[in-house]
Amino acid sequence: MSQVGRRLAQKTSALGLAGTLALFVCSIFIIATPGTASAATKQYTYSCSGGAPFTNTSIQVSLTAQDSVTAGQTFDLTVSIPPLTIATANVPTAATRVQATLTLQPTGGTVTDAGAKDGAQVAASATSAPQGNVTYKITAAATGTKVSVKPGPLKLALASAPNTAVNCTTDSDVALDVTIGTGGGGNTGTDVVEYSCDVPSTSTDTSYEAIKPEIKVVLTPPTSATANADASVTWAGTIQTTGDQLELPTGFPTTGAKMFATIKGSGAGVPATATGEAAITAPTAGSPLTTLPSVTIKIKPTTTGEVTLTAGDLAFGTSATAPALKCTAPTTGLKQFKFTVGNGTTSPSPSPTTTTPRPTTTHTATVTVTPSTTRSSSTPTRKSQTPKAGADTGAGGMAGPDGRLFILTGTALVAAAAVGGLVMRRRSIRS
C-alpha cells in the first residue's frame, strides 16, 4: 500500500474511532439522563354499540393527570376522546359539541363534578367530530399515598341531542395512579390555560357557539421593581392545537380591533387585576384567530415584598368594557409568576430657604510676594519618586511567578506533543 493510501486509512480509522466514541458517550448520556415525567397517562380500548349518533365500534380513550398532588387538593383528569364518525341520520343541522359522560371509580379521592361534559366542537352539517378533551376534577383524600382512578362506562352523544347516545365499555382493570405528596407537574400550575369564550348577549351573531380554546400564557415579570413605581409585565400567548379554534364572531370589527389581556396580582400592594391592550393584525370576522399579539401591562406595587401573578380574562373588540368576544380564565390551577419589589429611591425635595441680605464691608490690601528661591536654568528637573512605603497597587513581584510563564510552558508542551506525534506517525508509515 502506498504512503498516501496508508495515510488515508489511518485518517479514516481515526475518524471511525472518534465517531464510535461520540456515539458511546451520547448513548450513556441519554440512558443516564432521567426523563421529565410531569404527567401520568393511561390508554384504554373501548367497545361501542348503538350506532347513533356515532358509528364507531371501537375507540382509544386516554386519561391524563398530574403525577402528584397535595393531600386534600383537587386536580384535573383529562379524558381524550378520539375523532368520531357521525351517522348520516344524525348529522347536525347547527353547530354543536360532542357530549361525553364517563363513569369514574377513584380510590383515595372523589370526583367533584361527575356527569356530562362538552368536548370537541362539531360544525353544522359535519359528518365527523374532531378529537377533543373533557375534564373531570378529582379531590385527593386528606390521608393516603395515592389516588387510583379506573375508567368505567362511557356514553357519547351530541349536545344538541343528548338522549341519542352510543354506549362504550372497557374490559381494562388498569388504574391511573396519582401520588399524594407535595404536588407538582401536570395541570397544577400549568401555563396552558383553557378559556371559556362566548359573545355577549347583545351580539348580533346569535348562532355563535361557545368555545374552549387552550392558550399557553407566559408572563414575563420585570427584572427589578420598586415601591410606588410602575412595573411592566409582558403577556404572551400561543394558541394550542389541543383545544377549540379561537373563532371570531361574524360581526367582529375588522378596523381598530384589539385584544385586551388581564392579569391577576397579589402581594406588595398591587391591584387585584390589571389590563393591557394590543392591536390585532388583519382579523377576519367569522374565521379563527391563529396568532395573538404580545401585550404590555402596567402594575404599581405600593409596598415592598413578593408579587404573584396569574393569567386573567381576555377580551376582543374595540372596547374592553363592551367586547365582541369575551374569554374567561379559570380561577384555579394556573401557573404563578413572581417577582420581588424593593425599596424606592425617592429623595425628598429640598425646602426653600429664605435669607435676609446683610451689608458687606470691603477691605483693600496690597500684598507683595517675594520668591524665597530662584530656580536657575541649570537646575535639573526633578523626577517623581516612589513613596517610601510603596503604593497599594497589588502584590506585584511578591505574588510569585507570572501566570504567563505557565501559559508559555503549557503551549510548548502541547506543541512538543504534536511534533512527537507527527514524527511517530512518519516512522510508522516509513516502516
C-alpha positions as CSV (number, residue, x, y, z in Angstrom):
1,M,0.0,0.0,0.0
2,S,1.3,3.5,-0.9
3,Q,2.0,6.1,1.7
4,V,-1.0,8.1,0.5
5,G,-3.2,5.0,1.0
6,R,-1.8,4.4,4.4
7,R,-2.4,8.0,5.5
8,L,-6.0,7.8,4.2
9,A,-6.5,4.5,6.0
10,Q,-5.1,6.0,9.2
11,K,-7.3,9.1,8.9
12,T,-10.4,7.0,8.2
13,S,-9.7,4.7,11.1
14,A,-9.2,7.7,13.4
15,L,-12.5,9.3,12.3
16,G,-14.3,6.0,12.8
17,L,-12.9,5.6,16.3
18,A,-13.9,9.2,17.1
19,G,-17.4,8.7,15.8
20,T,-17.8,5.4,17.8
21,L,-16.6,7.2,20.9
22,A,-19.0,10.1,20.4
23,L,-21.9,7.6,19.9
24,F,-20.9,5.7,23.0
25,V,-20.8,8.9,25.1
26,C,-24.1,10.1,23.8
27,S,-25.7,6.8,24.4
28,I,-24.5,6.8,28.0
29,F,-25.8,10.4,28.4
30,I,-29.2,9.5,27.0
31,I,-29.6,6.4,29.2
32,A,-28.3,8.2,32.3
33,T,-30.5,11.3,31.8
34,P,-33.9,10.9,33.5
35,G,-37.0,11.8,31.5
36,T,-39.3,14.5,32.6
37,A,-42.5,12.7,33.8
38,S,-44.6,15.6,34.8
39,A,-47.9,13.8,33.9
40,A,-49.3,10.3,34.1
41,T,-51.2,8.9,31.1
42,K,-53.0,5.6,30.5
43,Q,-54.8,4.5,27.3
44,Y,-57.9,2.3,27.2
45,T,-59.7,0.5,24.5
46,Y,-63.5,0.9,24.4
47,S,-66.0,-1.2,22.5
48,C,-69.1,0.9,21.4
49,S,-72.6,-0.1,20.4
50,G,-75.7,1.7,19.4
51,G,-74.7,3.3,16.0
52,A,-76.3,6.7,16.8
53,P,-75.1,9.3,16.6
54,F,-71.7,7.8,16.0
55,T,-70.9,4.7,14.0
56,N,-67.5,3.9,15.7
57,T,-67.5,0.4,17.2
58,S,-64.0,0.6,18.9
59,I,-62.2,3.7,20.1
60,Q,-59.0,4.5,22.1
61,V,-59.5,6.8,25.1
62,S,-56.7,8.2,27.2
63,L,-56.7,9.6,30.7
64,T,-54.1,12.1,31.7
65,A,-53.4,13.7,35.1
66,Q,-50.5,15.2,37.0
67,D,-48.1,12.8,38.6
68,S,-48.5,14.0,42.1
69,V,-51.0,16.1,44.2
70,T,-51.1,17.6,47.6
71,A,-53.3,15.8,50.1
72,G,-56.8,17.3,50.2
73,Q,-56.2,19.3,47.0
74,T,-58.1,19.0,43.6
75,F,-56.5,18.1,40.3
76,D,-57.8,17.8,36.7
77,L,-58.3,14.4,35.0
78,T,-58.3,15.0,31.2
79,V,-60.2,12.5,29.1
80,S,-59.1,12.4,25.4
81,I,-61.9,11.4,23.0
82,P,-60.7,10.4,19.5
83,P,-62.3,11.6,16.2
84,L,-65.7,10.2,15.7
85,T,-67.8,9.4,12.6
86,I,-71.4,10.8,12.7
87,A,-74.2,8.6,11.3
88,T,-75.9,10.0,8.2
89,A,-79.2,10.3,10.0
90,N,-77.7,12.2,12.9
91,V,-75.7,14.9,11.0
92,P,-76.4,18.1,13.0
93,T,-78.2,21.0,11.3
94,A,-76.5,23.5,13.5
95,A,-73.1,23.8,15.3
96,T,-73.0,21.7,18.4
97,R,-70.5,19.8,20.5
98,V,-69.6,16.2,21.4
99,Q,-71.0,15.3,24.8
100,A,-69.2,12.7,26.9
101,T,-70.3,11.1,30.1
102,L,-67.6,8.9,31.8
103,T,-68.1,7.0,34.9
104,L,-65.0,7.1,37.1
105,Q,-64.1,4.8,40.0
106,P,-61.5,6.6,42.1
107,T,-59.8,5.1,45.2
108,G,-58.2,7.6,47.6
109,G,-60.1,10.5,46.2
110,T,-63.6,11.7,45.0
111,V,-65.0,13.0,41.7
112,T,-66.3,16.5,42.4
113,D,-68.1,17.2,39.1
114,A,-69.4,13.9,37.7
115,G,-71.8,14.0,34.8
116,A,-71.9,15.0,31.1
117,K,-69.1,17.2,29.7
118,D,-68.9,19.1,26.5
119,G,-66.0,18.2,24.3
120,A,-65.0,18.9,20.7
121,Q,-66.9,21.4,18.6
122,V,-68.9,20.0,15.7
123,A,-69.8,22.2,12.8
124,A,-73.2,22.3,11.2
125,S,-73.7,19.5,8.5
126,A,-70.4,17.9,9.6
127,T,-70.2,14.1,9.1
128,S,-67.4,13.7,11.7
129,A,-66.3,15.1,15.0
130,P,-62.6,16.1,15.7
131,Q,-60.5,14.8,18.6
132,G,-61.4,16.6,21.8
133,N,-60.9,16.6,25.6
134,V,-63.2,16.7,28.5
135,T,-62.0,17.4,32.1
136,Y,-63.1,16.0,35.5
137,K,-62.0,17.3,38.8
138,I,-60.8,14.9,41.5
139,T,-60.1,15.8,45.1
140,A,-57.4,13.7,46.8
141,A,-58.0,12.3,50.3
142,A,-56.5,14.1,53.3
143,T,-54.5,10.9,54.0
144,G,-53.1,8.1,51.9
145,T,-50.3,7.6,49.4
146,K,-52.0,7.8,46.1
147,V,-55.3,8.3,44.1
148,S,-56.1,5.5,41.8
149,V,-58.7,6.2,39.0
150,K,-60.3,3.4,37.0
151,P,-62.5,4.4,34.0
152,G,-65.9,2.8,33.7
153,P,-68.7,3.0,31.1
154,L,-68.6,5.9,28.6
155,K,-71.6,7.5,26.9
156,L,-71.1,9.6,23.8
157,A,-73.7,11.9,22.3
158,L,-74.2,15.3,20.6
159,A,-75.1,18.1,22.9
160,S,-77.9,19.1,20.6
161,A,-79.5,15.6,21.0
162,P,-78.2,14.2,24.4
163,N,-80.8,11.4,24.6
164,T,-79.4,9.7,21.5
165,A,-76.1,8.2,22.6
166,V,-73.5,5.5,21.9
167,N,-72.6,3.3,24.9
168,C,-69.0,2.2,25.2
169,T,-67.3,-0.1,27.7
170,T,-63.8,-1.3,28.5
171,D,-62.5,-4.5,29.9
172,S,-59.3,-2.9,31.3
173,D,-58.8,-3.1,35.0
174,V,-55.7,-0.9,35.0
175,A,-55.9,2.3,37.1
176,L,-54.3,5.6,36.6
177,D,-52.3,6.5,39.7
178,V,-51.5,10.0,41.1
179,T,-49.2,10.1,44.1
180,I,-50.3,12.0,47.1
181,G,-47.3,14.1,48.1
182,T,-46.1,17.7,47.7
183,G,-47.9,18.2,44.3
184,G,-46.4,19.3,41.1
185,G,-46.4,18.6,37.4
186,G,-49.4,18.1,35.1
187,N,-52.1,20.6,35.4
188,T,-51.0,22.0,38.7
189,G,-49.5,25.4,37.9
190,T,-49.9,24.9,34.2
191,D,-49.2,27.7,31.8
192,V,-51.7,26.2,29.3
193,V,-55.0,28.0,30.1
194,E,-58.3,26.6,28.9
195,Y,-60.5,29.7,28.3
196,S,-64.3,29.7,28.0
197,C,-65.2,32.1,25.2
198,D,-68.6,33.4,24.1
199,V,-70.1,36.5,22.6
200,P,-72.1,38.9,24.8
201,S,-75.9,38.7,25.0
202,T,-76.1,41.9,22.9
203,S,-74.1,40.3,20.0
204,T,-75.7,40.2,16.5
205,D,-74.2,36.7,16.0
206,T,-76.9,34.7,17.6
207,S,-75.7,31.4,16.1
208,Y,-72.2,31.6,17.8
209,E,-71.4,28.5,19.8
210,A,-69.3,28.9,23.0
211,I,-65.7,27.6,22.5
212,K,-62.9,26.5,24.8
213,P,-59.6,27.3,23.2
214,E,-56.4,26.4,25.0
215,I,-53.7,29.1,25.1
216,K,-50.2,28.8,26.5
217,V,-49.7,32.0,28.5
218,V,-46.3,33.2,29.6
219,L,-46.0,36.3,31.8
220,T,-42.6,38.0,31.9
221,P,-42.3,40.0,35.2
222,P,-39.9,43.0,35.5
223,T,-36.3,42.3,36.4
224,S,-36.4,45.0,39.0
225,A,-39.2,46.8,40.7
226,T,-39.6,49.4,43.4
227,A,-42.5,50.5,45.5
228,N,-44.7,53.3,44.2
229,A,-43.3,53.0,40.6
230,D,-44.9,51.4,37.6
231,A,-43.7,47.9,36.7
232,S,-44.1,46.4,33.2
233,V,-45.3,42.8,32.7
234,T,-45.3,41.2,29.3
235,W,-48.2,38.9,28.4
236,A,-47.5,36.4,25.6
237,G,-50.0,33.8,24.4
238,T,-49.8,30.9,21.9
239,I,-53.0,29.1,20.8
240,Q,-52.7,25.4,21.2
241,T,-54.0,22.7,18.8
242,T,-55.4,20.6,21.6
243,G,-58.4,22.9,22.3
244,D,-61.0,24.6,20.1
245,Q,-60.1,27.1,17.5
246,L,-60.3,30.7,18.6
247,E,-63.1,31.6,16.1
248,L,-64.2,35.2,15.9
249,P,-67.9,36.0,15.6
250,T,-69.4,37.1,12.3
251,G,-69.9,40.7,13.5
252,F,-66.3,41.1,14.7
253,P,-64.9,44.6,13.8
254,T,-62.1,44.4,11.2
255,T,-60.9,48.0,11.9
256,G,-59.4,49.1,15.2
257,A,-59.7,45.7,16.7
258,K,-57.7,45.0,19.8
259,M,-57.0,42.3,22.3
260,F,-57.3,43.2,26.0
261,A,-55.3,40.9,28.3
262,T,-55.9,40.9,32.1
263,I,-53.6,39.6,34.8
264,K,-54.4,38.9,38.4
265,G,-51.9,40.0,41.1
266,S,-51.4,39.8,44.8
267,G,-48.8,40.9,47.3
268,A,-46.8,44.2,47.7
269,G,-50.0,46.2,47.4
270,V,-50.5,45.6,43.7
271,P,-54.1,45.9,42.3
272,A,-56.1,42.7,42.1
273,T,-56.4,43.0,38.3
274,A,-54.6,45.0,35.6
275,T,-55.3,45.1,31.9
276,G,-53.3,46.0,28.8
277,E,-54.1,46.1,25.2
278,A,-52.6,45.5,21.8
279,A,-53.8,45.8,18.2
280,I,-54.9,42.7,16.3
281,T,-53.4,42.4,12.8
282,A,-55.9,41.8,10.0
283,P,-58.6,39.9,11.8
284,T,-61.3,38.2,9.7
285,A,-64.8,38.1,11.0
286,G,-66.2,34.6,11.3
287,S,-62.7,33.0,11.0
288,P,-60.3,31.6,13.6
289,L,-57.7,33.8,15.1
290,T,-54.3,31.9,14.8
291,T,-51.8,34.3,16.4
292,L,-52.1,36.6,19.4
293,P,-50.2,39.9,20.0
294,S,-47.9,40.5,22.9
295,V,-49.3,42.9,25.5
296,T,-47.5,45.1,28.0
297,I,-49.4,45.5,31.2
298,K,-48.5,48.1,33.9
299,I,-48.9,47.5,37.6
300,K,-47.8,49.6,40.5
301,P,-46.8,48.0,43.8
302,T,-47.2,50.3,46.8
303,T,-45.0,48.4,49.3
304,T,-42.0,46.1,49.3
305,G,-42.4,42.3,49.1
306,E,-43.2,39.5,46.7
307,V,-45.8,39.8,43.9
308,T,-47.6,36.8,42.5
309,L,-49.2,37.0,39.0
310,T,-51.5,34.6,37.2
311,A,-53.3,34.8,33.8
312,G,-56.7,36.5,33.7
313,D,-59.5,37.0,31.3
314,L,-59.2,38.1,27.6
315,A,-61.4,40.4,25.6
316,F,-61.5,41.0,21.8
317,G,-63.0,44.0,20.0
318,T,-62.7,47.8,20.1
319,S,-63.5,48.2,23.8
320,A,-62.6,46.2,26.9
321,T,-65.9,47.1,28.6
322,A,-68.1,46.1,25.5
323,P,-66.1,43.4,23.7
324,A,-67.2,41.5,20.7
325,L,-65.8,38.3,22.2
326,K,-65.0,37.6,25.9
327,C,-62.9,34.7,27.2
328,T,-63.0,33.8,30.9
329,A,-60.0,32.2,32.5
330,P,-60.3,29.5,35.3
331,T,-59.6,30.7,38.8
332,T,-57.5,27.8,40.0
333,G,-54.7,25.6,38.8
334,L,-52.8,28.3,36.9
335,K,-49.1,28.8,36.8
336,Q,-47.8,31.5,39.1
337,F,-45.2,34.1,38.0
338,K,-43.4,36.0,40.8
339,F,-41.1,39.0,41.3
340,T,-39.8,40.9,44.2
341,V,-40.4,44.6,44.9
342,G,-37.6,46.6,46.6
343,N,-37.4,50.0,48.3
344,G,-37.8,53.0,46.2
345,T,-35.0,55.7,45.8
346,T,-37.2,58.7,46.0
347,S,-35.4,61.7,47.7
348,P,-37.4,64.5,49.4
349,S,-37.4,67.8,47.7
350,P,-35.3,70.4,49.4
351,S,-37.3,73.1,51.3
352,P,-36.8,76.7,50.0
353,T,-34.6,78.8,52.4
354,T,-35.3,82.5,52.9
355,T,-32.3,84.7,53.8
356,T,-32.1,88.3,54.7
357,P,-29.4,90.3,52.9
358,R,-26.7,91.9,55.0
359,P,-24.4,94.9,54.1
360,T,-21.0,93.8,53.1
361,T,-17.8,95.8,54.0
362,T,-14.9,95.6,51.5
363,H,-11.3,96.0,52.6
364,T,-8.5,96.5,50.0
365,A,-4.9,95.5,50.7
366,T,-1.7,95.2,48.6
367,V,0.4,92.0,49.1
368,T,3.8,91.6,47.6
369,V,5.1,88.1,47.1
370,T,8.9,87.6,47.2
371,P,10.1,84.2,46.0
372,S,12.4,82.6,48.5
373,T,14.4,80.6,46.0
374,T,15.1,81.4,42.4
375,R,15.4,78.3,40.1
376,S,18.2,78.7,37.6
377,S,18.0,77.3,34.1
378,S,20.8,74.9,35.0
379,T,18.9,73.3,37.9
380,P,17.9,69.7,36.8
381,T,14.2,68.9,36.6
382,R,13.0,66.8,39.5
383,K,11.7,63.3,38.8
384,S,8.8,61.7,40.6
385,Q,9.7,59.5,43.5
386,T,8.0,56.4,44.7
387,P,6.8,56.8,48.3
388,K,9.0,55.0,50.8
389,A,6.2,52.7,51.9
390,G,5.2,51.9,48.3
391,A,1.8,52.4,46.7
392,D,-1.0,49.9,47.2
393,T,-1.0,48.7,43.6
394,G,-1.2,44.9,44.3
395,A,1.2,42.2,45.2
396,G,3.4,42.7,42.2
397,G,6.6,40.6,42.3
398,M,5.7,39.3,45.8
399,A,2.8,37.4,44.3
400,G,5.0,34.7,42.9
401,P,5.8,33.6,39.3
402,D,4.0,35.4,36.4
403,G,1.0,33.5,35.1
404,R,2.3,34.0,31.5
405,L,5.1,31.6,32.3
406,F,2.6,28.7,32.9
407,I,0.8,29.6,29.7
408,L,4.0,29.6,27.6
409,T,5.1,26.3,29.2
410,G,1.8,24.6,28.5
411,T,1.9,25.8,24.9
412,A,5.4,24.5,24.5
413,L,4.3,21.1,25.9
414,V,1.3,20.9,23.5
415,A,3.5,21.8,20.6
416,A,6.1,19.2,21.6
417,A,3.4,16.6,21.9
418,A,2.1,17.4,18.4
419,V,5.6,17.3,16.8
420,G,6.2,14.0,18.6
421,G,3.0,12.6,17.3
422,L,3.9,13.6,13.7
423,V,7.3,12.0,14.0
424,M,5.9,8.8,15.3
425,R,3.4,8.6,12.5
426,R,6.0,9.2,9.8
427,R,8.2,6.5,11.3
428,S,5.3,4.1,11.3
429,I,4.5,4.9,7.6
430,R,8.1,4.5,6.5
431,S,8.3,1.2,8.3
